[in-house]
Amino acid sequence: MLAVSAGLGHYFIDLFRPSQVRGAFSAQQWQSPNSSGPQDIWRRYFSSPVNTPKPREIGVNPSELVGKVLKHVQRSRNHPSVTLHFTDNTVYQILVDGYNPVHRGLPKDLEMDSGLEPILNPADGRCDVNLTLTNATVITMVDKAFQLGERESQWDQQHSALALRFAEDNQWHCVWATLMDWERDESGESRCVFRSYHDVYVNTFQPSVRKGAGVYKSFWRGIRKLNRKPA
């Protein structure tokens, strides 16, 4: 059974209660029990409709995933992306808005609740599953971003996240994106000195056909040779 982290679970229940309208909820705060400073303070809540940013026309509507059966997941080792393979032979990717694979800048990463970790972030980068998506949507989250140093500051940052629900556990799960910068202190230990958040979106994925086309050309070339009549 898939689990939802304690820090996120009750927000999903409130957010998607059928009797409520999406986004019409009061702000709530949750602070990690292991908080030791600004970099460990998480402030997650869903904004009211008034503060919800207008959706950007990027990718596809996540509702396209509803009803599909997820069979294989592949997490990129070099880029913040997850590829989802479904039994109907469609393929989608979870991506970070604004990410440039050539000019990467500060490290961006996809994060998710603990229930999704073994599925979307498997230890070896890929896994086979059999999960039916009953709901998929974009939600607005607000997190505490911060910068440490001579001019320390922190602010509330709105960003789009992907919420998923599977028939197998009927629980809401969430995927969001972070951008972080790390430095080593005098003791040699790393600490996060900057963190912000980015929008997550879903898009269709079509593998490159160049390699496949070459294989098919070689295949038919071999067939033609076999069919040639001896001189």
Secondary structure, DSSP 8 states (H G I E B T S, - for coil): -----HHHHHHHHHHT-TTS-TT---------TT--SGGG----B---TTT-------SB-GGGGTT-EEEEEEE-SSSS-EEEEETTS-EEEEEETT--SSS--S-EEEEE-TTTHHHHS-TTSEEEEEEEEEEEEEEEEEEEEEE-STT-EEEEEEEEEEEEEETTT--EEEEEEEEEEEEE-TTS-EEEEEEEEE-EEEEE----SHHHHHHHHHHHHHHHHHHS---
